[in-house]
Amino acid sequence: MIYLWNKLLNYTIFRFYPINQIPTFTPVFNFGYLKQPKRYNRIENLEQEIGVTYNTDTLSSAHNNKSIINMKYDVVVIGSGPGGYVAAIRCAQLGLKTAMVERYSTFGGTCLNVGCIPSKALLDSSEHYHNAEHTFKTHGIELSNLKVNLEQMIKRKSEVVKQTTDGITFLMKKNKIDTYYGHGSFVNKNTIKIAKGDGSEQTIETEKVIIATGSKPATLPFISIDKKRIITSTEALNLQEVPKHLVLIGGGVIGLELGSVYARLGAKVTVVEYMDSIIPTMDKELGKQLQRSLKGIGFEFLLSHKVTGATVKGKEVTVAAENSKGEPIEIKGDYCLVAVGRSAYTEGLGLENIGLTVEERGKKITVDDHLETAVKGVYAIGDVVRGAMLAHKAEEEGVFVAELIAGQKPHMNYNLIPGVVYTWPEVASVGKTEEELKASGVKYKTGSFPFKASGRARASMDTDGLIKVLADAQTDEILGVHMIGPRVADMIAEAVVAMEFRASAEDIGRICHAHPTYTESFKEAALAATANRALHI
């Protein structure tokens, strides 16, 4: 009887208070048991508690997006990419009432849907094919009638993407984060309007906002992207055939990874790069090593070439360029991939309504050292702010801002954001490059170790590449680590940890590494930087 009385009392409160203003209430009619105070912020929790189901077409429910009541949040995150969804999760973990707004039908942003994850799935599939064609026989494995089933590769890639994005949906529910599908924009700094696909609109209120809208492929103003023959990275993930000749504009990370997919499947790939080296932001030695390796699988490189245009005629694409002498040349292929970086996605956010402007170049949002914009309480993270456009950098910024909002004192070291290229061999780098150290006048010493001297690398026939350690000439503190070789994308984490705790090259050289492993090469490179003490060269 007492239990039913409490349920009736809760039901009465629910009937006469707005859903987002139900007060904390501790019943005084418990007679022998004391229930913890509850604040009902969600319909589903309230329904479960009092056993009453309501029509969610008229009451607040972020899950079906049909609410007509303005919810009030501590934090609203606009964008669900790695930075956005991680920020939302950390906010929720810290007890902040959190919502996330996503304009597309799936969570995860560029990385999970048309970037990091699908490209790695295709890279993995193409690597299996390439090995079957070129190295299996050496291992004593003979195959006949080997062929590429690109349709199946694309299907598997899509399944991997779905599994991953579904995982984000699960995490939102697990952490009790309200999610809204629609285009989010500012009405004012505390009000977000959500324009939905059906034409309806909704507004939600918030104390803080985190802008995490990511980026989109950058284009060249003199080249028209038709998404059929002249494509961006998005279309390159869903081609219906393996190109005969893929002309790749740009020698950066995105282009080289996607170019590797199709080169392994039999395409000729021509890279047209404006700079004098590929992956120009990384250590120059890595670029030279990678260029040699990629030539071995069908890449051709036209460095110091300026692209001036691209045209399509039937199934043929003609790319016009000028060489280093200013002489015009033409490159013909059946597909042209424009991979010249990415630009921040800041259009349509209503930034003008809160007095914010974006940088003319790159369309990025200016923030301070705490990632707060010029408008107090509005933060921005990831690709829309300064720095490398990397998913893991965005994640760290998401955690940083969430903890800052919650009153903590987080830390983030921008000097130790690793960069990775998922070609084969892989490339990974953290800290200062030799070029940067020379330019700044820092005295340093170098130690390197080639994978061809590694027993583990020889066993797997992956001997291309090396590991290079740069250390301070006086203190021996590690200043930079640069790797090219097998599985270095995973190995770079050891270097990040070492540098975070200001380890010396000798520290790494004195740590026992399991044998035989690829990671022994890091130890050997560190020993080489320590009075030339490498043991196996």
FENHU-V366889 format. One record per pair of residues at least 4 apart in sequence whose ideal C-beta (glycine too) atoms are under 7 Angstrom apart, sorted by the first residue. I is the first residue (numbers start at 1). J is the second residue. D is the distance in whole Angstrom. If there is no record, write none. Layout:
# FENHU-V366889
((I;J;D) (I;J;D))
This chain:
# FENHU-V366889
((1;5;6) (2;6;7) (2;29;6) (2;31;6) (3;7;7) (4;8;6) (5;9;6) (5;29;6) (6;10;6) (6;27;5) (6;29;6) (7;11;6) (7;50;5) (7;51;7) (8;12;7) (9;13;7) (9;27;7) (10;14;6) (10;49;7) (10;50;5) (11;15;7) (11;50;5) (11;52;6) (12;16;7) (13;17;6) (13;22;6) (13;25;6) (14;22;7) (14;46;6) (14;50;7) (17;21;5) (17;22;5) (17;23;7) (18;69;7) (19;43;7) (19;59;6) (19;60;5) (19;69;6) (20;60;7) (20;69;7) (20;71;5) (20;72;5) (22;39;7) (22;40;5) (24;37;5) (24;38;7) (24;39;5) (25;37;7) (26;35;7) (26;37;5) (27;35;6) (30;34;6) (30;35;6) (40;45;6) (40;46;4) (41;97;6) (42;46;7) (42;176;7) (43;47;6) (43;54;7) (43;56;7) (43;59;6) (43;60;6) (43;61;5) (44;48;6) (45;49;6) (46;50;6) (47;52;6) (47;53;6) (54;59;5) (55;59;7) (56;61;4) (56;64;6) (56;66;7) (57;66;5) (58;68;7) (59;69;7) (60;67;4) (60;69;4) (60;71;6) (61;66;7) (61;67;6) (62;67;7) (62;99;7) (62;178;3) (62;179;6) (62;180;6) (65;180;6) (65;181;6) (65;196;6) (67;202;6) (70;203;5) (70;204;6) (70;205;6) (71;99;7) (71;178;7) (71;204;5) (72;205;4) (73;97;5) (73;98;6) (73;99;5) (73;204;6) (73;205;7) (73;206;4) (74;96;4) (74;97;5) (74;98;7) (74;207;5) (74;208;7) (75;91;5) (75;96;5) (75;98;5) (75;206;6) (75;208;5) (75;210;6) (75;405;6) (76;99;5) (76;101;7) (76;192;5) (76;204;6) (76;206;4) (76;209;5) (77;84;5) (77;87;5) (77;88;5) (77;98;7) (77;100;5) (77;210;5) (77;212;6) (78;101;5) (78;184;4) (78;209;7) (78;211;5) (78;212;6) (78;213;6) (79;84;4) (79;102;7) (79;109;6) (79;211;7) (79;212;4) (79;213;4) (79;214;6) (80;84;5) (80;85;5) (80;100;6) (80;102;4) (80;107;4) (80;108;6) (80;109;6) (80;168;7) (81;85;7) (81;108;6) (81;109;2) (81;110;6) (81;111;6) (81;212;6) (81;214;5) (81;382;7) (81;394;7) (82;86;6) (82;109;7) (82;111;5) (82;391;4) (82;394;5) (82;395;5) (83;87;6) (83;212;4) (83;381;5) (83;382;3) (83;394;3) (83;395;6) (83;397;6) (83;398;4) (84;88;6) (84;100;6) (84;109;7) (84;212;3) (84;398;7) (85;89;6) (85;100;7) (85;107;6) (85;168;5) (86;90;6) (86;395;5) (86;398;4) (86;399;6) (87;91;6) (87;210;5) (87;212;6) (87;381;7) (87;398;3) (87;401;6) (87;402;5) (88;92;6) (88;98;5) (88;100;5) (88;177;5) (89;93;6) (89;171;6) (89;175;5) (90;94;6) (90;398;7) (90;399;5) (90;402;4) (90;403;7) (91;96;4) (91;98;4) (91;402;4) (91;405;7) (92;96;7) (92;98;5) (92;175;4) (92;176;6) (92;177;5) (93;175;7) (94;402;6) (94;403;7) (94;406;4) (96;405;7) (96;406;6) (98;177;5) (99;177;7) (99;178;4) (99;180;6) (99;204;6) (100;172;7) (100;177;6) (100;179;5) (101;180;5) (101;182;7) (101;184;4) (101;192;7) (101;194;6) (102;107;6) (102;179;7) (102;181;6) (103;182;6) (103;183;5) (105;181;7) (106;113;6) (106;165;4) (107;165;6) (107;168;4) (107;169;6) (108;112;3) (108;113;5) (108;164;6) (108;165;5) (108;168;5) (109;113;7) (109;214;5) (110;114;6) (110;115;4) (110;214;5) (110;215;7) (111;115;5) (111;116;4) (111;117;7) (111;391;4) (112;117;5) (112;161;7) (112;164;5) (112;165;5) (113;161;6) (113;165;7) (114;118;6) (114;234;5) (114;237;6) (115;119;6) (116;120;6) (116;391;6) (117;121;7) (117;160;6) (117;161;6) (117;164;5) (118;122;7) (118;157;5) (118;161;5) (118;237;5) (119;123;6) (119;237;7) (119;257;6) (119;258;6) (120;124;6) (120;422;6) (121;125;7) (121;156;6) (121;157;4) (121;160;4) (122;126;6) (122;153;6) (122;157;5) (122;237;7) (122;261;5) (123;127;6) (123;257;6) (123;260;6) (123;261;6) (123;422;6) (124;128;7) (125;129;7) (125;153;5) (125;156;6) (126;130;6) (126;261;5) (126;264;4) (126;265;5) (127;131;6) (127;264;6) (127;424;6) (128;132;6) (129;133;6) (129;148;6) (129;264;6) (129;265;6) (130;134;6) (130;264;4) (131;135;5) (131;136;6) (132;136;5) (132;143;6) (132;146;6) (133;146;6) (135;139;6) (135;461;6) (136;141;4) (136;143;6) (137;141;7) (137;142;6) (138;461;7) (148;242;6) (148;265;5) (149;153;7) (150;154;6) (150;241;7) (150;242;6) (151;155;6) (152;156;6) (153;157;6) (154;158;6) (154;238;6) (155;159;7) (156;160;7) (157;161;7) (157;237;7) (158;162;6) (159;163;6) (160;164;6) (161;165;6) (162;166;6) (163;167;7) (165;169;7) (166;170;7) (167;171;6) (168;172;7) (169;173;7) (170;174;6) (171;175;6) (172;177;5) (172;179;5) (180;194;5) (181;196;7) (182;194;4) (182;195;5) (182;196;4) (182;197;7) (183;195;4) (183;348;6) (184;192;5) (184;194;5) (185;193;5) (185;348;6) (185;349;5) (185;350;4) (186;192;7) (186;349;6) (186;350;4) (186;351;7) (186;353;5) (186;354;5) (187;191;4) (187;192;7) (187;193;5) (187;203;6) (187;350;7) (187;353;6) (188;353;6) (188;354;6) (189;209;7) (189;354;5) (189;375;5) (189;377;6) (189;378;6) (190;205;6) (190;206;6) (190;207;7) (191;203;6) (191;205;6) (192;203;7) (192;204;5) (192;206;6) (192;209;7) (193;201;6) (193;203;5) (194;201;7) (194;202;5) (194;204;7) (195;201;5) (196;200;5) (196;201;7) (207;377;7) (208;377;5) (208;379;7) (208;405;5) (209;377;7) (209;378;5) (209;379;7) (210;379;5) (210;381;6) (210;401;6) (211;349;7) (211;365;7) (211;378;7) (211;379;7) (211;380;4) (211;384;6) (212;381;5) (212;382;5) (212;394;7) (212;398;7) (213;345;5) (213;346;7) (213;349;7) (213;384;6) (214;345;5) (214;382;6) (214;383;5) (215;342;4) (215;343;6) (215;344;5) (215;345;5) (215;383;4) (215;389;6) (216;342;6) (216;343;6) (216;345;5) (217;232;4) (217;233;6) (217;234;7) (217;342;6) (218;340;5) (218;341;5) (218;342;5) (218;343;5) (219;223;7) (219;225;6) (219;338;6) (220;307;7) (220;338;6) (220;340;6) (222;308;7) (222;309;5) (223;230;7) (223;309;6) (223;310;5) (223;338;6) (224;230;7) (225;230;5) (225;231;7) (225;232;6) (225;338;6) (226;230;5) (226;312;6) (227;231;6) (227;235;5) (229;312;5) (229;317;5) (229;335;6) (229;336;7) (230;310;6) (230;312;6) (230;317;6) (230;336;5) (230;338;7) (231;235;4) (231;236;6) (231;335;7) (231;337;6) (232;338;6) (233;237;7) (233;254;5) (233;258;6) (233;339;6) (236;258;5) (236;337;5) (242;262;6) (242;265;5) (242;266;6) (242;267;6) (243;262;6) (243;267;5) (243;333;7) (243;334;5) (243;335;4) (244;267;7) (244;268;7) (244;334;5) (245;267;7) (245;268;5) (245;270;7) (245;333;4) (245;334;6) (246;259;6) (246;262;5) (246;267;5) (246;269;5) (246;333;6) (246;335;5) (246;337;6) (247;270;5) (247;272;7) (247;317;6) (247;319;5) (247;331;5) (247;333;4) (247;336;5) (248;255;5) (248;259;5) (248;269;6) (248;270;7) (248;271;5) (248;272;7) (248;337;5) (248;339;6) (249;272;5) (249;307;5) (249;319;7) (249;336;7) (249;337;7) (249;338;5) (249;339;7) (249;340;6) (250;255;4) (250;273;7) (250;339;4) (250;340;4) (251;255;6) (251;256;7) (251;271;5) (251;273;3) (251;278;4) (251;279;7) (252;256;7) (252;279;6) (252;339;6) (252;341;7) (253;257;6) (253;279;7) (253;421;5) (254;258;6) (254;339;5) (255;259;6) (255;271;7) (255;337;6) (255;339;3) (256;260;6) (256;278;7) (256;421;6) (256;423;5) (257;421;7) (257;422;5) (257;423;6) (258;337;6) (258;339;7) (259;263;6) (259;269;4) (259;271;7) (259;299;7) (260;264;6) (260;423;5) (260;424;7) (261;265;7) (262;267;4) (262;269;7) (263;267;6) (263;269;5) (263;297;5) (263;298;4) (263;299;6) (264;297;6) (267;298;7) (268;298;5) (269;298;6) (269;299;5) (270;300;5) (270;302;7) (270;331;6) (270;333;7) (271;278;7) (271;299;6) (271;300;7) (271;301;5) (271;302;7) (272;302;5) (272;305;5) (272;307;6) (272;319;6) (272;321;6) (272;331;7) (273;278;6) (273;301;7) (273;302;7) (273;303;5) (273;305;7) (274;305;7) (274;306;6) (275;280;4) (275;303;7) (276;303;5) (276;304;5) (277;284;6) (277;287;4) (277;303;7) (278;287;5) (278;290;6) (278;291;6) (278;301;7) (279;286;7) (279;287;5) (279;290;7) (279;421;6) (279;427;7) (280;287;7) (282;286;5) (282;287;6) (282;419;6) (282;427;7) (282;429;5) (282;433;7) (283;429;6) (283;433;4) (283;434;6) (283;482;4) (284;288;7) (284;435;6) (285;289;6) (285;468;7) (286;290;6) (286;427;5) (286;429;7) (286;482;6) (286;484;5) (287;291;6) (288;292;7) (289;293;7) (289;465;6) (289;466;7) (289;484;5) (290;294;6) (290;423;6) (290;427;6) (290;484;6) (291;295;7) (291;301;6) (293;425;6) (293;464;5) (294;299;4) (294;423;7) (295;299;5) (304;324;4) (305;321;5) (305;322;7) (305;323;6) (306;321;6) (306;322;5) (307;319;6) (307;321;5) (308;320;5) (308;321;6) (308;322;6) (309;320;4) (310;317;6) (310;318;7) (310;319;5) (310;320;7) (310;336;5) (311;318;5) (312;317;5) (315;334;6) (316;332;6) (316;334;6) (317;333;5) (317;334;7) (317;335;6) (317;336;4) (318;330;6) (318;332;5) (319;330;7) (319;331;5) (319;336;6) (320;328;7) (320;330;6) (321;329;5) (321;331;7) (322;326;5) (322;327;6) (322;328;6) (323;327;5) (323;329;6) (342;383;7) (342;389;5) (343;362;6) (343;363;6) (344;362;6) (344;363;4) (344;364;5) (344;383;6) (344;384;4) (345;384;7) (346;351;7) (346;358;5) (346;363;5) (346;365;6) (346;384;6) (351;356;4) (351;357;7) (351;358;7) (354;375;5) (354;378;7) (355;375;6) (356;365;7) (356;373;6) (356;374;6) (356;375;6) (358;363;5) (358;364;6) (358;365;6) (359;363;7) (359;364;5) (359;366;6) (364;384;6) (364;385;6) (364;386;6) (365;373;6) (365;380;4) (365;384;5) (365;385;6) (366;373;7) (366;374;7) (367;371;5) (367;372;6) (367;373;6) (367;380;5) (367;385;5) (368;372;5) (370;404;6) (371;379;5) (371;380;6) (371;381;6) (371;385;7) (371;397;6) (371;400;7) (371;401;5) (372;379;5) (373;378;5) (373;379;7) (373;380;6) (379;401;5) (380;384;5) (380;385;5) (381;385;6) (381;394;6) (381;397;4) (381;398;6) (381;401;6) (382;394;3) (382;397;6) (383;389;5) (383;394;7) (387;393;6) (387;414;6) (388;393;5) (388;417;6) (388;419;7) (390;394;7) (390;417;6) (390;419;7) (391;395;6) (392;396;7) (393;397;6) (393;417;5) (394;398;6) (395;399;7) (396;400;6) (396;412;6) (397;401;6) (397;412;7) (398;402;6) (399;403;6) (399;410;7) (400;404;6) (400;410;5) (400;412;5) (401;405;6) (402;406;6) (403;408;4) (403;410;4) (404;408;7) (404;410;6) (413;500;7) (415;431;7) (416;430;6) (416;431;7) (416;496;5) (416;499;6) (416;500;6) (418;428;6) (418;429;7) (418;430;4) (418;492;5) (418;496;6) (419;429;5) (420;426;7) (420;427;7) (420;428;5) (420;489;5) (420;492;7) (421;426;7) (421;427;4) (422;426;6) (422;489;6) (423;427;7) (425;464;5) (425;465;5) (425;484;5) (425;485;5) (425;486;6) (426;485;7) (426;487;7) (426;488;5) (426;489;5) (427;484;5) (427;488;7) (428;483;5) (428;488;4) (428;489;5) (428;491;7) (428;492;4) (429;482;5) (430;480;7) (430;481;6) (430;492;6) (430;495;5) (430;496;5) (430;499;7) (431;479;6) (431;480;3) (431;481;6) (431;499;6) (432;436;5) (432;437;5) (432;470;6) (432;479;5) (432;480;4) (433;480;6) (433;482;7) (434;438;6) (434;470;6) (435;439;6) (436;440;6) (437;442;5) (437;444;5) (437;470;6) (437;479;7) (443;473;4) (443;474;7) (444;470;5) (444;471;6) (444;472;6) (444;473;6) (444;479;6) (445;471;5) (445;473;5) (445;529;6) (446;468;6) (446;470;6) (446;529;6) (447;469;5) (447;505;6) (447;525;5) (447;526;6) (447;527;7) (447;528;3) (447;529;3) (447;530;7) (447;534;7) (448;466;5) (448;467;7) (448;468;4) (448;525;6) (448;528;6) (449;453;7) (449;466;6) (449;467;5) (449;521;5) (449;524;4) (449;525;4) (449;528;6) (449;534;6) (449;537;6) (450;466;5) (451;457;4) (451;462;7) (451;463;5) (451;464;7) (451;465;5) (451;466;6) (451;485;4) (451;486;7) (451;521;6) (452;457;7) (452;463;4) (453;536;5) (453;537;5) (454;458;7) (454;518;7) (454;520;7) (454;521;5) (455;459;6) (455;516;5) (456;460;7) (456;516;4) (456;517;6) (456;518;5) (457;462;5) (457;463;5) (457;485;7) (457;486;6) (457;518;6) (458;463;6) (459;516;7) (460;486;6) (462;485;7) (462;486;4) (464;485;7) (465;484;4) (465;485;3) (466;484;6) (466;485;7) (467;483;5) (467;485;7) (467;521;5) (467;522;5) (467;525;4) (468;482;5) (468;525;6) (469;478;6) (469;481;6) (469;505;6) (469;525;5) (469;526;5) (469;529;5) (470;479;5) (470;480;4) (471;476;5) (471;477;6) (471;478;5) (471;479;6) (471;504;7) (471;505;4) (471;529;5) (472;476;6) (472;477;5) (472;479;6) (476;504;4) (476;505;5) (476;506;6) (476;530;7) (477;502;6) (477;504;6) (478;498;6) (478;499;5) (478;503;6) (478;504;7) (478;505;6) (481;492;7) (481;495;4) (483;488;4) (483;491;6) (483;492;6) (484;488;7) (486;518;6) (487;491;6) (487;518;5) (488;492;6) (491;518;6) (491;519;6) (491;522;6) (492;496;6) (493;497;6) (494;498;6) (494;519;7) (494;522;6) (495;499;6) (495;522;7) (496;500;6) (497;501;7) (498;503;4) (498;507;7) (498;508;6) (499;503;7) (503;507;4) (503;508;6) (505;509;6) (505;526;4) (505;529;4) (505;530;5) (506;510;6) (506;530;5) (507;511;7) (508;522;7) (508;523;6) (508;526;4) (509;523;6) (509;526;4) (509;527;4) (509;530;5) (509;533;7) (511;523;7) (513;517;6) (513;519;5) (513;520;5) (513;523;5) (515;520;6) (516;520;7) (520;524;6) (521;525;6) (522;526;6) (523;527;6) (524;528;6) (524;534;5) (524;535;7) (524;536;6) (525;529;7) (526;530;6) (527;533;4) (527;534;5) (527;535;6) (528;532;6) (528;534;4))
